[in-house]
Amino acid sequence: MRNLLYIFLLSIFSMGTTLAQSGGLTVTPGLTITVTGNASDSDVVGEATVVNNTGQSISLVWERQTNSLSNGWNSLVCDNVTCWGPNKNANTLTVDAGASSIMNVHFKPNGNTGNGTVVLHVYSQADPTTAVDITYTTQVNATSIQTNAISQMRFYPIPASSNLNITFGNNSQARYVELYTVVGEKIEEYYIPSGQNSCGLNIECLNAGMYFVRILNDRRMLIASKAFPKVN
């Protein structure tokens, strides 16, 4: 009887260990990415990062399952390897344990207003149960909502060395500021209380190079984004 109890407890422990190691994938900033743009933009980019939490190196697969675009549009998918053309609907790449890959969709309106939706099905090739579906949507107008928003904001100094200051002007919708590397790796997030019209980002510890910030509203929809160089 004691031996049977030991085997039972051992099997539970082993199962718990397997489950703990199986982990999964997480997506930043979330499974729904909404962006806006303007018909004169060369592309409108929905940006996401997929993190490998499985505890081991995996072959990460993405498949473009939905590609619903207005007439005259096309879309590209960018991962850590490269940006893939409109006819490339799947790719497999290696992502080490704890590492990440950008998973961005570039909507190409080609001068046309309209709407677009792309859904990427992303999973570990060895374990399809890790699957996540990321939905990217955009609305492209004759006049960009994002362009109007960013024109009211001020980012200074550029280039920045120790701090990047942002004033939001008349844009009272700003609730979150996210700081990213140029390859889409999230570094920090800042909450902006209602009524606060500015914030300062401490970037002194960052290496020199290009970074960008994203301004989001309280529904985490993108209001504006801005790239900037950091110098020592």
C-alpha positions in Angstrom: 0.0 0.0 0.0 2.8 2.4 0.9 4.5 1.6 -2.4 1.3 2.4 -4.3 0.9 5.7 -2.5 4.5 6.6 -3.3 4.0 5.8 -7.0 0.8 7.9 -7.0 2.5 10.9 -5.4 5.5 10.6 -7.8 3.2 10.6 -10.8 1.4 13.7 -9.6 4.8 15.4 -9.0 6.0 14.4 -12.5 2.8 15.7 -14.1 3.1 19.0 -12.2 6.7 19.3 -13.4 5.7 18.7 -17.0 2.9 21.2 -16.8 5.2 23.8 -15.3 7.7 23.4 -18.1 5.1 23.3 -20.9 4.4 27.0 -20.4 3.3 28.8 -23.6 3.4 32.0 -25.6 2.6 35.5 -24.5 1.9 38.5 -26.7 2.6 42.1 -26.1 0.7 44.4 -26.1 -2.2 42.0 -26.5 -4.1 39.7 -28.9 -5.8 42.6 -30.6 -3.8 45.3 -32.3 -5.6 48.4 -33.6 -3.9 51.1 -35.6 -5.0 54.0 -37.8 -3.4 55.7 -40.7 -3.8 57.8 -43.7 -4.0 57.0 -47.4 -0.7 58.7 -48.2 1.2 56.5 -45.7 3.5 54.0 -47.3 2.4 51.5 -44.6 0.5 51.4 -41.4 2.1 49.1 -38.9 0.5 46.9 -36.2 3.2 45.9 -33.8 3.3 42.9 -31.5 6.0 40.8 -29.7 5.6 37.1 -29.0 7.6 35.7 -26.1 8.6 32.1 -25.7 7.7 31.0 -22.2 8.0 27.2 -22.8 11.3 26.8 -21.0 13.1 25.5 -24.1 14.1 26.6 -27.6 11.2 26.2 -30.1 10.4 26.3 -33.8 7.8 29.2 -33.8 5.3 29.0 -36.6 3.0 31.8 -37.8 0.3 31.4 -40.3 -1.7 34.2 -41.9 -5.3 32.9 -41.6 -7.2 36.0 -42.4 -6.2 38.7 -44.9 -9.2 40.9 -45.4 -8.2 44.1 -47.1 -9.8 47.0 -49.0 -9.3 47.1 -52.8 -5.8 48.1 -53.8 -4.2 47.1 -50.5 -1.8 44.4 -49.5 -0.1 43.4 -46.3 3.3 42.1 -45.1 4.2 40.1 -42.0 7.5 40.9 -40.3 9.2 38.5 -37.8 12.8 38.3 -36.5 14.0 36.9 -39.8 12.7 39.5 -42.2 9.5 41.2 -43.6 7.7 38.7 -45.9 5.8 39.8 -49.0 2.0 39.6 -49.6 2.2 36.0 -51.0 4.0 34.6 -48.0 1.4 33.2 -45.6 3.5 31.1 -43.2 7.0 30.9 -41.8 8.9 29.0 -39.1 11.7 30.5 -37.1 13.8 29.5 -34.0 13.1 31.4 -30.8 15.2 30.5 -27.7 13.7 29.9 -24.2 12.7 33.3 -22.7 13.5 35.1 -26.0 11.0 36.8 -28.3 10.2 37.7 -31.9 8.5 40.7 -33.3 5.3 39.8 -35.0 4.3 42.9 -37.0 1.8 43.4 -39.8 2.4 46.2 -42.3 -0.8 47.3 -44.1 0.0 48.9 -47.5 -2.9 51.1 -48.5 -1.2 52.2 -51.7 -3.1 55.5 -51.7 -6.5 54.1 -50.9 -8.7 54.7 -47.9 -10.5 51.7 -46.3 -10.1 49.0 -43.6 -8.0 45.9 -43.1 -7.9 42.9 -40.8 -5.1 40.3 -40.6 -5.2 37.3 -38.2 -2.0 35.4 -37.4 -2.1 32.0 -35.9 1.1 31.5 -33.9 2.3 28.4 -32.1 5.2 26.1 -31.2 5.7 23.5 -34.0 6.3 20.8 -31.3 3.2 21.7 -29.3 0.3 23.2 -31.2 -1.6 23.7 -27.9 0.5 26.8 -27.3 -1.4 28.5 -30.1 -2.4 32.2 -29.9 -4.4 34.2 -32.5 -3.3 37.8 -33.0 -5.8 40.1 -34.7 -4.5 43.2 -36.4 -7.0 45.8 -37.6 -6.6 49.2 -39.2 -8.7 52.1 -40.6 -7.1 54.3 -43.1 -8.7 57.7 -43.8 -8.0 60.6 -46.1 -6.6 62.4 -43.0 -4.8 60.4 -40.4 -6.2 60.3 -36.9 -2.7 59.4 -35.7 -1.1 62.2 -37.6 -3.5 64.7 -36.0 -2.8 63.3 -32.6 1.0 63.4 -32.9 1.0 66.9 -34.3 -0.3 68.1 -30.9 2.5 66.3 -29.0 6.1 67.3 -28.3 9.0 64.9 -27.8 12.2 66.4 -26.6 15.2 66.5 -26.6 15.9 64.5 -29.8 18.4 63.0 -29.8 17.9 62.1 -26.1 20.7 61.0 -23.7 19.2 60.7 -20.1 15.6 61.6 -20.4 12.9 61.8 -23.1 10.1 64.3 -22.3 6.7 64.1 -23.8 3.9 66.7 -23.7 0.5 65.6 -24.9 -0.9 69.0 -25.9 -4.7 68.9 -26.2 -4.8 65.1 -26.4 -6.5 64.1 -23.2 -6.9 60.5 -24.2 -3.3 59.5 -23.5 -3.2 56.9 -20.7 -0.2 54.7 -21.4 3.3 55.3 -22.8 5.2 52.3 -23.9 9.0 52.2 -24.6 10.3 49.7 -27.2 13.5 48.8 -28.9 13.7 49.2 -32.6 13.0 45.5 -33.1 9.8 45.6 -31.0 11.0 44.4 -27.6 9.1 46.2 -24.8 11.3 47.9 -22.2 8.9 49.8 -20.0 5.3 51.0 -19.6 4.1 54.2 -17.9 0.6 55.0 -16.8 -0.6 58.6 -17.4 -3.3 59.7 -14.8 -6.3 61.7 -16.2 -5.4 65.4 -16.3 -1.7 64.9 -16.5 -0.4 66.6 -19.7 3.2 65.4 -19.8 5.7 62.7 -18.7 9.4 62.0 -18.6 11.1 58.7 -19.5 14.4 57.9 -17.8 16.5 56.4 -20.6 20.0 57.0 -19.1 20.7 53.2 -18.7 19.8 52.3 -22.3 22.5 51.6 -24.9 22.9 54.1 -27.7 20.6 53.4 -30.6 17.1 53.8 -32.0 14.0 53.4 -29.8 10.4 54.2 -30.1 7.5 55.1 -27.9 3.8 54.3 -28.3 1.0 56.4 -26.9 -2.2 54.5 -26.0 -5.6 55.4 -24.8 -7.5 53.8 -21.9 -8.7 51.0 -24.2 -5.0 50.4 -25.2 -5.7 51.6 -28.8 -2.7 53.3 -30.4 -3.0 57.1 -30.6 0.5 57.9 -31.8 4.0 56.5 -32.1 7.4 58.2 -32.3 10.9 56.9 -33.1 13.9 58.6 -31.5 17.7 58.2 -31.2 19.3 57.7 -27.8 22.9 58.9 -27.5 25.5 58.5 -24.7 
